[in-house]
Amino acid sequence: MLVQHVDTLRESFKHVQKNHPFTMDAVVILPNHLHCIWQLPEGDAHFSSRWRLIKSDFSRSIKTKEYISKSRQRKNERGLWQRRFWEHVIRDEEDYVHHVEYIHYNQVKQGYVNQVRDWKYSSFHRWVAHGVYPIDWATSNRNVMDVGLE
C-alpha cells in the first residue's frame, strides 16, 4: 500500500513539515510499514502529533477498499495504519549509526530485494550521493544481518 502511493505519502510528510518542522535523516518505505529517523527543533518533542497528522493526511488522500474491523469502524478509523508507533530517542552517535544502518538494510532483511541499492524507496541513495555509503554497501563481508531493532 505505501509504495503504491509513495508520492502521496511524500506529500503528506511535506505538508506536515510546513507547519510542524522536522528533518528526516533516514527513511525506508516498505509496502506495509516504514522506518525513519527524524530530528525535531530544539525543545520540541511533539513527534506523536506529527505522526497523527501525517497518517491522517495520507489516509484522507487515498481511496482504498481495505478491510476495516468493527473496532476501527466504531472509532472512525481506517485499517491503513497500526494504532501505535514505536519511537526511540537516539542516545549517542553509535546508536544513531546503528539505527541508520537498520533502516537502510531493512528492505533486504524483509526479503524485498537482495541488495540495498535495488530498493528505490529509501534514503540510502541520498546517503550514497553525499558520499556516506558506497553504492555496494552491505554487499561485501560487512555484517549487518544481525542488526535487529524491531
Backbone as JSON Lines, residues from 0, in Angstrom:
{"i":0,"aa":"M","n":[0.81,-1.19,0.0],"ca":[0.0,0.0,0.0],"c":[0.86,1.27,0.0]}
{"i":1,"aa":"L","n":[1.85,1.34,0.88],"ca":[2.64,2.57,0.99],"c":[3.46,2.85,-0.25]}
{"i":2,"aa":"V","n":[4.1,1.82,-0.82],"ca":[4.91,2.07,-2.01],"c":[4.02,2.36,-3.23]}
{"i":3,"aa":"Q","n":[2.8,1.82,-3.23],"ca":[1.88,2.12,-4.33],"c":[1.48,3.59,-4.33]}
{"i":4,"aa":"H","n":[1.48,4.19,-3.16],"ca":[1.07,5.59,-3.01],"c":[2.21,6.43,-2.43]}
{"i":5,"aa":"V","n":[3.43,6.1,-2.82],"ca":[4.61,6.75,-2.22],"c":[4.63,8.26,-2.47]}
{"i":6,"aa":"D","n":[4.19,8.71,-3.62],"ca":[4.18,10.15,-3.88],"c":[3.2,10.87,-2.96]}
{"i":7,"aa":"T","n":[2.05,10.25,-2.72],"ca":[1.07,10.82,-1.79],"c":[1.64,10.85,-0.38]}
{"i":8,"aa":"L","n":[2.33,9.78,0.0],"ca":[2.95,9.74,1.33],"c":[4.01,10.84,1.47]}
{"i":9,"aa":"R","n":[4.81,11.01,0.44],"ca":[5.82,12.08,0.47],"c":[5.17,13.45,0.62]}
{"i":10,"aa":"E","n":[4.07,13.66,-0.09],"ca":[3.36,14.93,0.01],"c":[2.79,15.13,1.42]}
{"i":11,"aa":"S","n":[2.34,14.06,2.04],"ca":[1.83,14.16,3.42],"c":[2.94,14.58,4.37]}
{"i":12,"aa":"F","n":[4.12,13.99,4.2],"ca":[5.27,14.4,5.02],"c":[5.56,15.89,4.81]}
{"i":13,"aa":"K","n":[5.63,16.32,3.55],"ca":[5.95,17.72,3.25],"c":[4.89,18.67,3.81]}
{"i":14,"aa":"H","n":[3.64,18.28,3.68],"ca":[2.54,19.11,4.17],"c":[2.66,19.33,5.67]}
{"i":15,"aa":"V","n":[2.94,18.28,6.41],"ca":[3.08,18.4,7.87],"c":[4.34,19.19,8.23]}
{"i":16,"aa":"Q","n":[5.41,18.98,7.48],"ca":[6.67,19.68,7.77],"c":[6.54,21.21,7.65]}
{"i":17,"aa":"K","n":[5.62,21.68,6.83],"ca":[5.44,23.13,6.67],"c":[5.07,23.81,7.98]}
{"i":18,"aa":"N","n":[4.16,23.2,8.73],"ca":[3.68,23.8,9.98],"c":[4.31,23.2,11.23]}
{"i":19,"aa":"H","n":[4.88,22.03,11.08],"ca":[5.49,21.31,12.21],"c":[6.85,20.8,11.75]}
{"i":20,"aa":"P","n":[7.85,21.66,11.71],"ca":[9.12,21.31,11.08],"c":[9.84,20.13,11.73]}
{"i":21,"aa":"F","n":[10.5,19.39,10.89],"ca":[11.42,18.33,11.3],"c":[12.25,17.97,10.08]}
{"i":22,"aa":"T","n":[13.41,17.42,10.32],"ca":[14.21,16.9,9.22],"c":[14.19,15.39,9.3]}
{"i":23,"aa":"M","n":[14.18,14.77,8.14],"ca":[14.19,13.32,8.08],"c":[15.59,12.89,7.65]}
{"i":24,"aa":"D","n":[16.33,12.33,8.6],"ca":[17.7,11.91,8.32],"c":[17.76,10.62,7.52]}
{"i":25,"aa":"A","n":[16.9,9.69,7.85],"ca":[16.9,8.39,7.17],"c":[15.47,7.87,7.1]}
{"i":26,"aa":"V","n":[15.17,7.16,6.02],"ca":[13.83,6.59,5.86],"c":[13.9,5.4,4.91]}
{"i":27,"aa":"V","n":[13.06,4.43,5.17],"ca":[12.78,3.37,4.21],"c":[11.27,3.16,4.23]}
{"i":28,"aa":"I","n":[10.68,3.13,3.04],"ca":[9.25,2.91,2.9],"c":[9.08,1.53,2.28]}
{"i":29,"aa":"L","n":[8.4,0.67,3.0],"ca":[8.12,-0.69,2.55],"c":[6.64,-0.79,2.23]}
{"i":30,"aa":"P","n":[6.19,-1.88,1.6],"ca":[4.78,-1.96,1.23],"c":[3.81,-1.78,2.4]}
{"i":31,"aa":"N","n":[4.17,-2.3,3.58],"ca":[3.21,-2.27,4.68],"c":[3.69,-1.55,5.94]}
{"i":32,"aa":"H","n":[4.85,-0.96,5.9],"ca":[5.33,-0.16,7.03],"c":[6.52,0.68,6.6]}
{"i":33,"aa":"L","n":[6.95,1.55,7.5],"ca":[8.11,2.38,7.21],"c":[8.91,2.59,8.49]}
{"i":34,"aa":"H","n":[10.16,2.98,8.3],"ca":[11.05,3.32,9.4],"c":[11.7,4.65,9.04]}
{"i":35,"aa":"C","n":[11.9,5.5,10.04],"ca":[12.59,6.75,9.76],"c":[13.23,7.32,11.02]}
{"i":36,"aa":"I","n":[14.18,8.2,10.78],"ca":[14.82,8.96,11.85],"c":[14.54,10.43,11.57]}
{"i":37,"aa":"W","n":[13.94,11.08,12.56],"ca":[13.64,12.5,12.47],"c":[14.51,13.27,13.44]}
{"i":38,"aa":"Q","n":[14.76,14.51,13.1],"ca":[15.3,15.47,14.06],"c":[14.27,16.59,14.19]}
{"i":39,"aa":"L","n":[13.84,16.82,15.42],"ca":[12.88,17.88,15.7],"c":[13.62,19.13,16.15]}
{"i":40,"aa":"P","n":[12.97,20.28,16.04],"ca":[13.61,21.51,16.53],"c":[13.93,21.41,18.03]}
{"i":41,"aa":"E","n":[14.94,22.13,18.44],"ca":[15.36,22.15,19.84],"c":[14.16,22.45,20.75]}
{"i":42,"aa":"G","n":[13.99,21.64,21.78],"ca":[12.91,21.84,22.74],"c":[11.56,21.33,22.3]}
{"i":43,"aa":"D","n":[11.47,20.74,21.14],"ca":[10.2,20.23,20.59],"c":[10.25,18.71,20.61]}
{"i":44,"aa":"A","n":[9.32,18.09,21.32],"ca":[9.27,16.63,21.39],"c":[7.92,16.1,20.9]}
{"i":45,"aa":"H","n":[7.24,16.87,20.06],"ca":[5.89,16.52,19.63],"c":[5.88,15.63,18.38]}
{"i":46,"aa":"F","n":[6.58,14.51,18.45],"ca":[6.6,13.6,17.31],"c":[5.26,12.9,17.15]}
{"i":47,"aa":"S","n":[4.55,12.65,18.25],"ca":[3.24,11.97,18.17],"c":[2.25,12.76,17.34]}
{"i":48,"aa":"S","n":[2.19,14.06,17.55],"ca":[1.24,14.87,16.77],"c":[1.64,14.89,15.3]}
{"i":49,"aa":"R","n":[2.92,14.89,15.01],"ca":[3.36,14.84,13.62],"c":[2.92,13.54,12.95]}
{"i":50,"aa":"W","n":[3.13,12.42,13.64],"ca":[2.7,11.14,13.07],"c":[1.19,11.12,12.85]}
{"i":51,"aa":"R","n":[0.43,11.61,13.81],"ca":[-1.03,11.65,13.67],"c":[-1.41,12.46,12.43]}
{"i":52,"aa":"L","n":[-0.79,13.61,12.26],"ca":[-1.1,14.46,11.11],"c":[-0.69,13.82,9.78]}
{"i":53,"aa":"I","n":[0.46,13.19,9.75],"ca":[0.92,12.51,8.53],"c":[-0.03,11.38,8.18]}
{"i":54,"aa":"K","n":[-0.36,10.55,9.15],"ca":[-1.27,9.43,8.91],"c":[-2.63,9.92,8.44]}
{"i":55,"aa":"S","n":[-3.15,10.96,9.09],"ca":[-4.46,11.5,8.71],"c":[-4.44,12.06,7.3]}
{"i":56,"aa":"D","n":[-3.44,12.86,7.0],"ca":[-3.34,13.47,5.68],"c":[-3.24,12.4,4.6]}
{"i":57,"aa":"F","n":[-2.38,11.42,4.81],"ca":[-2.22,10.34,3.83],"c":[-3.52,9.56,3.66]}
{"i":58,"aa":"S","n":[-4.14,9.19,4.77],"ca":[-5.36,8.38,4.72],"c":[-6.49,9.1,3.99]}
{"i":59,"aa":"R","n":[-6.62,10.39,4.21],"ca":[-7.66,11.17,3.53],"c":[-7.36,11.32,2.04]}
{"i":60,"aa":"S","n":[-6.09,11.23,1.67],"ca":[-5.68,11.49,0.29],"c":[-5.82,10.3,-0.64]}
{"i":61,"aa":"I","n":[-5.99,9.12,-0.1],"ca":[-6.08,7.94,-0.98],"c":[-7.43,7.26,-0.82]}
{"i":62,"aa":"K","n":[-7.82,6.6,-1.87],"ca":[-9.06,5.84,-1.87],"c":[-8.7,4.36,-1.93]}
{"i":63,"aa":"T","n":[-9.12,3.63,-0.94],"ca":[-8.88,2.18,-0.94],"c":[-10.13,1.47,-0.47]}
{"i":64,"aa":"K","n":[-10.13,0.17,-0.66],"ca":[-11.23,-0.66,-0.2],"c":[-10.71,-1.68,0.79]}
{"i":65,"aa":"E","n":[-9.86,-1.21,1.72],"ca":[-9.28,-2.13,2.7],"c":[-10.33,-2.58,3.7]}
{"i":66,"aa":"Y","n":[-10.1,-3.73,4.31],"ca":[-10.97,-4.24,5.36],"c":[-10.85,-3.34,6.58]}
{"i":67,"aa":"I","n":[-11.99,-2.97,7.15],"ca":[-12.0,-2.16,8.36],"c":[-12.75,-2.93,9.43]}
{"i":68,"aa":"S","n":[-12.06,-3.26,10.51],"ca":[-12.66,-4.04,11.6],"c":[-13.78,-3.25,12.27]}
{"i":69,"aa":"K","n":[-14.65,-3.96,12.99],"ca":[-15.74,-3.31,13.74],"c":[-15.18,-2.3,14.73]}
{"i":70,"aa":"S","n":[-14.09,-2.67,15.39],"ca":[-13.47,-1.77,16.37],"c":[-13.04,-0.47,15.71]}
{"i":71,"aa":"R","n":[-12.4,-0.59,14.56],"ca":[-11.95,0.62,13.85],"c":[-13.15,1.42,13.33]}
{"i":72,"aa":"Q","n":[-14.2,0.73,12.9],"ca":[-15.39,1.44,12.43],"c":[-16.01,2.26,13.56]}
{"i":73,"aa":"R","n":[-16.08,1.68,14.76],"ca":[-16.63,2.41,15.92],"c":[-15.81,3.66,16.23]}
{"i":74,"aa":"K","n":[-14.51,3.58,15.99],"ca":[-13.62,4.71,16.29],"c":[-13.38,5.6,15.07]}
{"i":75,"aa":"N","n":[-14.11,5.31,13.99],"ca":[-13.97,6.07,12.74],"c":[-12.53,6.05,12.23]}
{"i":76,"aa":"E","n":[-11.89,4.88,12.29],"ca":[-10.52,4.7,11.82],"c":[-10.53,3.81,10.58]}
{"i":77,"aa":"R","n":[-9.51,3.98,9.77],"ca":[-9.31,3.08,8.64],"c":[-8.27,2.05,9.03]}
{"i":78,"aa":"G","n":[-8.11,1.03,8.2],"ca":[-7.17,-0.04,8.5],"c":[-5.79,0.14,7.91]}
{"i":79,"aa":"L","n":[-5.45,1.34,7.51],"ca":[-4.17,1.57,6.85],"c":[-2.99,1.54,7.81]}
{"i":80,"aa":"W","n":[-3.17,2.02,9.0],"ca":[-2.07,2.21,9.94],"c":[-2.31,1.42,11.2]}
{"i":81,"aa":"Q","n":[-1.23,0.95,11.79],"ca":[-1.38,0.41,13.14],"c":[-1.66,1.58,14.07]}
{"i":82,"aa":"R","n":[-2.35,1.3,15.15],"ca":[-2.75,2.39,16.04],"c":[-1.57,3.02,16.75]}
{"i":83,"aa":"R","n":[-0.56,2.26,16.98],"ca":[0.6,2.77,17.71],"c":[1.79,2.9,16.77]}
{"i":84,"aa":"F","n":[2.81,3.5,17.28],"ca":[4.09,3.51,16.59],"c":[5.16,3.35,17.66]}
{"i":85,"aa":"W","n":[6.33,2.96,17.23],"ca":[7.43,2.73,18.17],"c":[8.46,3.82,17.99]}
{"i":86,"aa":"E","n":[8.65,4.6,19.03],"ca":[9.64,5.66,18.97],"c":[10.85,5.27,19.82]}
{"i":87,"aa":"H","n":[11.96,5.85,19.46],"ca":[13.2,5.61,20.18],"c":[14.01,6.9,20.13]}
{"i":88,"aa":"V","n":[14.42,7.39,21.27],"ca":[15.28,8.56,21.31],"c":[16.72,8.09,21.13]}
{"i":89,"aa":"I","n":[17.39,8.63,20.13],"ca":[18.77,8.26,19.85],"c":[19.66,8.71,21.01]}
{"i":90,"aa":"R","n":[20.44,7.79,21.53],"ca":[21.26,8.06,22.72],"c":[22.6,8.7,22.4]}
{"i":91,"aa":"D","n":[23.23,8.26,21.32],"ca":[24.57,8.74,21.0],"c":[24.87,8.44,19.54]}
{"i":92,"aa":"E","n":[26.07,8.78,19.1],"ca":[26.45,8.59,17.7],"c":[26.4,7.12,17.28]}
{"i":93,"aa":"E","n":[26.85,6.23,18.15],"ca":[26.82,4.8,17.83],"c":[25.39,4.3,17.65]}
{"i":94,"aa":"D","n":[24.49,4.73,18.5],"ca":[23.08,4.37,18.4],"c":[22.49,4.92,17.1]}
{"i":95,"aa":"Y","n":[22.86,6.14,16.76],"ca":[22.4,6.76,15.52],"c":[22.83,5.94,14.31]}
{"i":96,"aa":"V","n":[24.11,5.6,14.24],"ca":[24.64,4.81,13.12],"c":[23.93,3.46,13.06]}
{"i":97,"aa":"H","n":[23.74,2.83,14.19],"ca":[23.07,1.52,14.26],"c":[21.66,1.61,13.67]}
{"i":98,"aa":"H","n":[20.92,2.65,14.03],"ca":[19.56,2.8,13.53],"c":[19.53,3.17,12.04]}
{"i":99,"aa":"V","n":[20.44,4.01,11.61],"ca":[20.51,4.35,10.18],"c":[20.8,3.09,9.37]}
{"i":100,"aa":"E","n":[21.73,2.28,9.82],"ca":[22.05,1.04,9.11],"c":[20.86,0.08,9.11]}
{"i":101,"aa":"Y","n":[20.17,-0.01,10.21],"ca":[18.97,-0.85,10.27],"c":[17.94,-0.39,9.24]}
{"i":102,"aa":"I","n":[17.7,0.91,9.19],"ca":[16.74,1.46,8.24],"c":[17.19,1.18,6.81]}
{"i":103,"aa":"H","n":[18.44,1.41,6.5],"ca":[18.91,1.24,5.13],"c":[19.03,-0.21,4.7]}
{"i":104,"aa":"Y","n":[19.04,-1.13,5.65],"ca":[19.14,-2.55,5.31],"c":[17.78,-3.26,5.39]}
{"i":105,"aa":"N","n":[16.77,-2.61,5.87],"ca":[15.5,-3.27,6.18],"c":[14.84,-3.92,4.98]}
{"i":106,"aa":"Q","n":[14.93,-3.32,3.8],"ca":[14.29,-3.91,2.62],"c":[14.93,-5.25,2.24]}
{"i":107,"aa":"V","n":[16.21,-5.41,2.53],"ca":[16.88,-6.7,2.31],"c":[16.45,-7.68,3.39]}
{"i":108,"aa":"K","n":[16.47,-7.24,4.62],"ca":[16.07,-8.07,5.76],"c":[14.65,-8.61,5.58]}
{"i":109,"aa":"Q","n":[13.76,-7.78,5.04],"ca":[12.37,-8.18,4.83],"c":[12.18,-9.02,3.57]}
{"i":110,"aa":"G","n":[13.23,-9.17,2.76],"ca":[13.16,-10.02,1.57],"c":[12.62,-9.35,0.32]}
{"i":111,"aa":"Y","n":[12.53,-8.04,0.3],"ca":[12.01,-7.36,-0.89],"c":[13.03,-7.26,-2.01]}
{"i":112,"aa":"V","n":[14.3,-7.16,-1.65],"ca":[15.39,-7.1,-2.62],"c":[16.6,-7.84,-2.05]}
{"i":113,"aa":"N","n":[17.56,-8.14,-2.91],"ca":[18.78,-8.81,-2.46],"c":[19.89,-7.83,-2.09]}
{"i":114,"aa":"Q","n":[19.82,-6.63,-2.65],"ca":[20.85,-5.63,-2.37],"c":[20.19,-4.31,-2.0]}
{"i":115,"aa":"V","n":[20.78,-3.62,-1.06],"ca":[20.23,-2.36,-0.56],"c":[19.97,-1.39,-1.7]}
{"i":116,"aa":"R","n":[20.9,-1.3,-2.63],"ca":[20.8,-0.33,-3.72],"c":[19.61,-0.57,-4.65]}
{"i":117,"aa":"D","n":[19.02,-1.75,-4.6],"ca":[17.92,-2.08,-5.5],"c":[16.55,-1.59,-5.03]}
{"i":118,"aa":"W","n":[16.47,-1.01,-3.85],"ca":[15.19,-0.51,-3.32],"c":[15.16,1.01,-3.46]}
{"i":119,"aa":"K","n":[14.22,1.51,-4.24],"ca":[14.23,2.95,-4.52],"c":[13.51,3.8,-3.48]}
{"i":120,"aa":"Y","n":[12.8,3.17,-2.56],"ca":[12.04,3.92,-1.55],"c":[12.83,4.04,-0.25]}
{"i":121,"aa":"S","n":[14.02,4.57,-0.36],"ca":[14.93,4.64,0.78],"c":[15.84,5.86,0.66]}
{"i":122,"aa":"S","n":[16.21,6.39,1.8],"ca":[17.17,7.5,1.81],"c":[18.59,7.01,1.54]}
{"i":123,"aa":"F","n":[18.77,5.71,1.42],"ca":[20.1,5.16,1.14],"c":[20.74,5.86,-0.06]}
{"i":124,"aa":"H","n":[19.98,6.08,-1.11],"ca":[20.52,6.69,-2.33],"c":[20.99,8.12,-2.09]}
{"i":125,"aa":"R","n":[20.32,8.85,-1.23],"ca":[20.76,10.2,-0.86],"c":[22.09,10.13,-0.1]}
{"i":126,"aa":"W","n":[22.21,9.14,0.79],"ca":[23.44,8.97,1.56],"c":[24.6,8.58,0.64]}
{"i":127,"aa":"V","n":[24.33,7.78,-0.4],"ca":[25.35,7.44,-1.39],"c":[25.77,8.71,-2.14]}
{"i":128,"aa":"A","n":[24.79,9.51,-2.56],"ca":[25.09,10.74,-3.3],"c":[25.94,11.71,-2.48]}
{"i":129,"aa":"H","n":[25.79,11.67,-1.16],"ca":[26.58,12.54,-0.28],"c":[27.89,11.91,0.15]}
{"i":130,"aa":"G","n":[28.19,10.72,-0.39],"ca":[29.47,10.08,-0.12],"c":[29.57,9.35,1.21]}
{"i":131,"aa":"V","n":[28.45,9.14,1.88],"ca":[28.47,8.45,3.17],"c":[28.63,6.95,2.98]}
{"i":132,"aa":"Y","n":[27.91,6.4,2.0],"ca":[27.98,4.97,1.7],"c":[28.49,4.77,0.28]}
{"i":133,"aa":"P","n":[29.19,3.66,0.03],"ca":[29.43,3.26,-1.35],"c":[28.14,2.61,-1.88]}
{"i":134,"aa":"I","n":[27.95,2.62,-3.17],"ca":[26.72,2.06,-3.75],"c":[26.56,0.58,-3.44]}
{"i":135,"aa":"D","n":[27.67,-0.11,-3.21],"ca":[27.59,-1.55,-2.92],"c":[27.61,-1.84,-1.42]}
{"i":136,"aa":"W","n":[27.25,-0.86,-0.6],"ca":[27.23,-1.04,0.85],"c":[26.39,-2.27,1.22]}
{"i":137,"aa":"A","n":[26.89,-3.02,2.17],"ca":[26.22,-4.21,2.7],"c":[26.19,-5.38,1.73]}
{"i":138,"aa":"T","n":[26.98,-5.32,0.65],"ca":[27.07,-6.47,-0.24],"c":[28.38,-7.21,-0.05]}
{"i":139,"aa":"S","n":[29.3,-6.61,0.7],"ca":[30.58,-7.27,0.96],"c":[30.46,-8.12,2.22]}
{"i":140,"aa":"N","n":[31.57,-8.4,2.86],"ca":[31.52,-9.24,4.05],"c":[31.19,-8.44,5.31]}
{"i":141,"aa":"R","n":[30.78,-7.22,5.15],"ca":[30.34,-6.44,6.3],"c":[29.05,-7.05,6.85]}
{"i":142,"aa":"N","n":[28.99,-7.28,8.13],"ca":[27.85,-7.99,8.71],"c":[26.82,-7.02,9.27]}
{"i":143,"aa":"V","n":[25.77,-6.78,8.51],"ca":[24.65,-6.0,9.02],"c":[23.42,-6.88,9.2]}
{"i":144,"aa":"M","n":[23.58,-8.17,8.92],"ca":[22.46,-9.1,9.04],"c":[21.91,-9.16,10.46]}
{"i":145,"aa":"D","n":[22.75,-9.01,11.46],"ca":[22.25,-9.15,12.82],"c":[21.8,-7.84,13.43]}
{"i":146,"aa":"V","n":[21.61,-6.82,12.6],"ca":[21.03,-5.59,13.11],"c":[19.56,-5.9,13.38]}
{"i":147,"aa":"G","n":[19.15,-5.86,14.62],"ca":[17.78,-6.21,14.96],"c":[17.2,-5.26,15.97]}
{"i":148,"aa":"L","n":[16.43,-4.31,15.51],"ca":[15.87,-3.31,16.42],"c":[14.37,-3.44,16.57]}
{"i":149,"aa":"E","n":[13.76,-4.39,15.89],"ca":[12.31,-4.46,15.91],"c":[11.78,-4.91,17.25]}
